[in-house]
Amino acid sequence: MSVHIEALGIDAGSTTTKIVGVDAAGEVVWHQLDETAPQVQPQMEAFVAAAHEAAGHDGIPMVATGYGRGLTSGRKVTEITCHARGVFRVTGHGGTLIDIGGQDSKVIVLGADGKVLDFAMNDKCAAGTGRFLEVSARRLKFSLEEFSNTALAATAEVPISSTCTVFAESEIVSLIAGGGDVGQIVRGLHRSLLKRVAALVHRASFSPPLMLSGGVARSEAIRNLLSEELGHDVIVPSRPQLMGAYGAALLALEA
């Protein structure tokens, strides 16, 4: 049986690629998510073909966003606009949205009507992104879930002073070789990332409530420590990884 897809949104990120299909009411009725392939264009074409197969026809309007948005047909829209649109549809209110991606972090301030009022972005250094956690977890041979649980279990933290992912990796090795507690080091790594994110928040004229999207939003340690760092509870929308693709699909539907 075919799925009634009225519009598509595709988000080709540096770490994962997502595609969302919505119905006439703007509800998610179909989606796919996978790690971004080395060859992004064939992967995006395969995603779109899968959507057409699920719908039983082609010619579905589509908006693309993310790093690879220029490699597909259809309208291209920035990640800022798409994430804002998706999160506003899910939450129904304004506030400050943080999206911690694989190669950048974004802070987007939304008005009560969902329009973008301000934003700040870190795309110059991986130390303020999800890549920082991935590299650190891999170095310590943790899954990301184990990494989060280890940070939460620690009762203290070791400050990580390096402002570069490569140097931080070396610092981790030195701390462990010096007998440092692994749990405290892991908690310190999370804190180091979130201090950079908090600095972005302050640059973007923070307005509560605080929202978090992207794959990193699944980490309980990130949610808890971000709330502690900024002094506000963190709201995580349903399907946080799909917010960019969902917003793109809504824009395609409206067009």
Long-range contacts (C-beta under 8 A, 24 or more apart in sequence): 2-54, 2-55, 2-56, 2-57, 3-29, 3-30, 3-54, 3-55, 3-56, 4-29, 4-55, 5-29, 5-30, 5-51, 5-54, 5-55, 5-60, 6-60, 6-61, 6-253, 7-60, 7-61, 7-62, 7-63, 7-249, 7-250, 7-252, 7-253, 8-48, 8-51, 8-60, 8-61, 8-62, 8-63, 8-248, 8-249, 8-252, 9-62, 9-63, 9-64, 9-65, 9-82, 9-244, 9-245, 9-246, 9-247, 9-248, 9-249, 9-250, 9-251, 9-252, 10-44, 10-47, 10-48, 10-62, 10-63, 10-64, 10-65, 10-66, 10-69, 10-72, 10-245, 10-248, 11-64, 11-65, 11-66, 11-79, 11-82, 11-242, 11-244, 11-245, 11-248, 12-36, 12-40, 12-43, 12-44, 12-64, 12-65, 12-66, 12-67, 12-68, 12-69, 12-71, 12-72, 13-66, 13-67, 13-68, 13-101, 13-102, 13-244, 14-66, 14-67, 14-101, 14-102, 14-103, 14-104, 14-131, 15-101, 15-102, 15-103, 15-130, 15-131, 15-134, 15-215, 16-102, 16-215, 16-241, 17-43, 17-44, 17-47, 17-66, 17-68, 18-241, 18-242, 18-244, 18-245, 19-47, 19-48, 19-50, 19-51, 19-245, 20-242, 20-245, 20-246, 20-248, 20-249, 21-51, 21-54, 21-55, 21-60, 21-249, 22-246, 22-249, 22-250, 22-253, 24-253, 26-89, 26-249, 26-250, 26-253, 28-239, 28-242, 28-246, 28-249, 30-54, 30-55, 31-239, 31-242, 31-245, 33-241, 33-242, 36-68, 40-67, 40-68, 40-71, 41-68, 41-71, 41-72, 44-68, 44-71, 44-72, 45-72, 48-72, 61-252, 61-253, 61-255, 62-248, 62-249, 62-252, 63-248, 63-249, 63-251, 63-252, 63-255, 64-248, 65-244, 65-245, 65-247, 65-248, 66-244, 67-103, 74-252, 75-251, 75-252, 75-255, 77-248, 77-251, 79-106, 79-244, 80-106, 80-108, 80-116, 80-119, 80-121, 81-116, 81-247, 81-251, 82-243, 82-244, 82-245, 82-247, 82-248, 82-251, 83-108, 83-213, 83-243, 83-244, 83-247, 84-108, 84-110, 84-114, 84-115, 84-116, 84-247, 85-114, 85-246, 85-247, 85-248, 85-250, 85-251, 86-213, 86-237, 86-242, 86-243, 86-244, 86-245, 86-246, 86-247, 86-248, 86-250, 87-211, 87-213, 87-237, 87-243, 87-247, 88-114, 89-114, 89-246, 89-247, 89-250, 90-237, 90-238, 90-243, 90-246, 91-211, 91-235, 91-237, 93-209, 94-207, 95-207, 95-208, 95-209, 95-210, 95-211, 95-235, 96-201, 96-204, 96-206, 96-207, 96-208, 96-209, 96-210, 96-211, 97-211, 97-212, 97-213, 98-197, 98-200, 98-201, 98-210, 98-211, 98-212, 98-213, 98-226, 99-212, 99-213, 99-214, 99-243, 99-244, 100-129, 100-130, 100-193, 100-197, 100-212, 100-214, 100-216, 100-217, 100-222, 101-129, 101-130, 101-214, 101-215, 101-216, 102-129, 102-130, 102-131, 102-134, 102-215, 103-129, 103-131, 104-129, 105-129, 105-196, 105-197, 105-200, 106-200, 107-197, 107-200, 107-201, 107-203, 107-204, 107-206, 108-204, 109-204, 109-205, 109-206, 109-207, 117-205, 117-207, 118-204, 118-205, 119-204, 120-200, 120-201, 120-203, 120-204, 121-200, 122-196, 122-197, 122-200, 125-163, 125-164, 125-165, 126-165, 127-162, 127-163, 127-164, 127-165, 127-168, 127-192, 127-193, 127-196, 128-193, 128-196, 128-197, 128-200, 129-193, 130-214, 130-215, 130-216, 131-165, 132-165, 132-168, 132-189, 132-192, 132-193, 133-189, 133-190, 133-193, 133-216, 133-219, 133-222, 135-165, 135-168, 135-169, 136-165, 136-168, 136-169, 136-172, 136-186, 136-189, 139-169, 139-172, 139-173, 140-172, 140-182, 140-186, 142-186, 144-219, 147-186, 147-219, 147-221, 148-219, 148-220, 148-221, 148-222, 149-220, 149-221, 150-182, 150-183, 150-186, 150-187, 151-183, 151-186, 151-187, 151-189, 151-190, 151-221, 151-225, 152-187, 152-220, 152-221, 152-224, 153-183, 154-181, 154-183, 154-184, 154-186, 154-187, 156-181, 156-184, 156-187, 157-184, 157-185, 157-187, 157-188, 157-191, 158-184, 158-185, 158-187, 158-188, 159-188, 159-191, 159-192, 160-185, 160-188, 160-189, 160-191, 160-192, 162-192, 168-192, 187-221, 187-225, 190-221, 190-222, 190-225, 191-225, 191-229, 193-222, 194-222, 194-225, 194-226, 194-229, 195-229, 197-226, 197-229, 198-226, 198-229, 198-230, 201-230, 206-230, 208-232, 209-233, 209-235, 210-234, 210-235, 211-235, 211-236, 211-237, 212-236, 212-240, 213-237, 213-240, 213-241, 213-243, 213-244, 214-240, 214-241, 214-243, 215-240, 215-241, 217-241
